Amino acid sequence: MAMRDIIVVGASSGGLTALKSFVGSLPANFPGSIFVVLHIPPYSETRLAGILSRAGPLKAVQPRDGEEIKKGMIYVAANDHHLLLEDSKVVVKKEPKENRFRPSIDALFRSAAYVYGPRVIGIVLSGLLNDGTSGL
């Protein structure tokens, strides 16, 4: 059985509270990597990495394109950019919106499944529309 060490999380309406609760429940020695897409307006700066870093024991960052994936880290999508996974690296791209959103939960989920297959756990925490359902 494959080790499940890639966790992809999507949230929309009401998602911040759920994300903080999720991150707060993680152990300091968590053996995987977590990737988060929260729907935020494209014109606003996100402070999600700082909020999640304070909510639990793991460090959360807004990654740069091409950054190497490390265990025990939380990677947060930047506003108006998709967060994708490719061969042990994080990809940050401003491609077309999916399901009316950028970042798109579906885009993250699909890329994780394609690259890591059975190692991935997908979680949809909240929302109103259907972003995340096809990717999950």
N, C-alpha and C positions, 0 to 999 in steps of 0.2 A: 504494500500500500504506500502510495506517495505521501511524503511529508507535506502537510498543508501549511505553508509558511508565507504565502502571498495573500494578503487580505485586502480586498477592494471594497470601499464603502461609498455609497451614494446617499445624499440627503438633499431635500429641498425645503419646502415650507415646514417650519418647526424643527428643522434639523439640527440647529446649533445645540439645543438642550440635550437632544439624544446623542449627538457626537461627544459632548463633554462627559456625559454619563458613561458612554462606551469606553472612551480613552481613560477615564478615571478608574475603570475596573481592570485595566491591564497591569500585569506584573512588570516590575522594573527590568527583569531579565527575559522579556518577551522574545522568543527566538525567530520571529518573522519580521516582515516589512508590511507596513500598512499604507494604502493609497486612498486619499479622500477627495471626492468631488462634492462640493456644496454649491448649489445654485445661488449665485450672487449677481447683482446687476453689473454689466460690463463697464460702467463708468465709475464704479466705486473700488477703492483699494481694499483688499482683504487683509484682515488682521488675524485670520483664522489660525495660522501657524503659532502665533504667540498665545492665543487663547487656549489652544489644545495643549501646548507645552506646559502651561500653568495648571491644566485640568488633571494631569496625570504624570506618571514617572518618565514617560518617553519623550524624547525631543521631536518636535514637529517643525518641518521646514517647507518652504516654497522652493522646490528644486529648480535648478538651471537645466536647460536642454542638454542632454547627453550626460548628465550626472550619473555616476555609478550608484547602483542600489546597495544599501547597507542594511543589515539586520538590526532590529531594535529601533527603527526610525519610522516616523509618520511623514509621508509626503503629501502635501496639500496643493490642489490645483490653484493656479493663479486666476484672477478674474479675466474673463474673455479669452482664455487659452485652454485647449484640451490637454489633459494629462494622460499620456499613453506609456505603455511599457514595451521595450524592445531589447531582447538579448542582454539582460542584466543592467540595462540603462533606463533612465527616465527620459521620456520625450515630451517636450512642451511645444505645442504647435497652435498657431492661429489659423485653423482650417475652417471650412463652412460649419455653421451651426447644425446640430442634430436634435430633432424633437424640440426645436425652438431654443436650444440652449448651447452655450459655449462658456464654460466647460460642460461636456456631456457625460453623464453617468454611463450610458450605453457604450460610448467610445472607449472609456477606461476599461469597462468590463470585458468588451470584445478583445481588446489588445492583450489583456492579462490572460484570458482563456486561450488565445492563440499561441502565446509565447510559453505559458506555464501550465496549461491544461489542468491535470488533476491536483496540482499543488495549490490551486486558487480556491478561496472561499469568497463569495460575493454576498454583500449585505446591503439591502435598501432599508434605510432607517425611517424615512418620512417622505412626504410629497403629495402633490395633487394630481399631476398628469402621469404620463407613462414612461418618462425617461428612466431607464434602468431595467424595464421589463424584458426587452428583447436581448439585451446584453447579459442579463442574469441567466 
